[in-house]
Amino acid sequence: MKNIVIFGAPGSGKGTQSDLLVKKYGFKHISTGDVLRAEIKQGSELGNTAKSFIDKGQLIPDELMIDILAATYDALCPCEGVIFDGFPRTIPQAEALKKMLAERQTGVCGMLELDVPEEMLMERLINRGKTSGRADDNAETIKKRLDVYHNQTTPLIEWYEKEGLRHKVKGFGSLEEINDALCAVIDTL
Ligand code: B4P
């Protein structure tokens, strides 16, 4: 079974590429962003809490995210593989993921980092905002999300490098080119 982390800044294409990988490999897909947006839509207590953070461009507290993740994972497994999209976003989340998988006699086999220049991220998210209806896809919130990414999420690059799991992939160009580059790595894992 393959547990793969797809990593990158907001707008780097994690969700887009995860969908393509699910089609090709039949893996299950855990997008913490999608899980939270579904809770918001349902108007659950968790959704209301999540909304207050997401609308400000902030991350949801680690303890909350970690509990959601374990429950989501257990509902999908056993399976061929899982793509973690948007999780982990902090070092405590990465440590919790490692522990959760170890308790299930498994582990992350690779972290695929989508590398995209900052100006492209902003442009993609502004464009997505025109159709997504997402309250966090506006210029002011996108800037905050990118700051949060630089401050809280980029330390994970070094963390996964030390674990020997980091694979950097060019995240711009056609969707097919990027997907081919990701598949080339996955096939070696
Ligand atoms: P997410 O839902 O994870 O969203 P994202 O990072 O904004 O986008 P992604 O990288 O998936 O980009 P996409 O494929 O859509 O997070 C939203 C919020 O939820 C966070 O800000 C946070 O508050 C909260 N949250 C989620 N997980 C959390 C966690 N673990 N801990 C705490 N809080 C958490 O692509 C973006 C756009 O680019 C699309 O319009 C797409 O069509 C376009 N695009 C993609 N690839 C392209 C390409 N090659 N060329 C041109 N355009 C491309």
Boltz pocket constraint, residues with backbone or C-beta under 6 A from the ligand:
constraints:
  - pocket:
      binder: B
      contacts: [[A, 8], [A, 9], [A, 10], [A, 11], [A, 12], [A, 13], [A, 14], [A, 15], [A, 16], [A, 17], [A, 32], [A, 33], [A, 34], [A, 36], [A, 53], [A, 54], [A, 57], [A, 58], [A, 59], [A, 60], [A, 61], [A, 65], [A, 85], [A, 86], [A, 87], [A, 88], [A, 89], [A, 93], [A, 124], [A, 125], [A, 127], [A, 128], [A, 136], [A, 145], [A, 171], [A, 172], [A, 173], [A, 174], [A, 175], [A, 178]]
      max_distance: 6.0
